[in-house]
C-alpha cells in the first residue's frame, strides 16, 4: 500500500517529471531519454503526463 505523498515528495516528483513533460522535439537525440526512438520519447512523455495527473501534480504552482 502506498502512503500519502508529502509536499516534499510532490515537489521532487514534479521536478523529475518537469523536463520529460515538455514537448518532444523531433530532432532530439534518441539517447536523451534512453528510449532510442522518437516514438519511445513520445510514449515516455505520455507516461509522465499520466503519472503527474494521477498524482495530482499537473501544475507546479499548485504544489509549492
Secondary structure, DSSP 8 states (H G I E B T S, - for coil): ------HHHHHHHHHHHHHHTS---TTS-TTTTT-SSHHHHHHHHHHHHHHHHHTT-S-GGG--
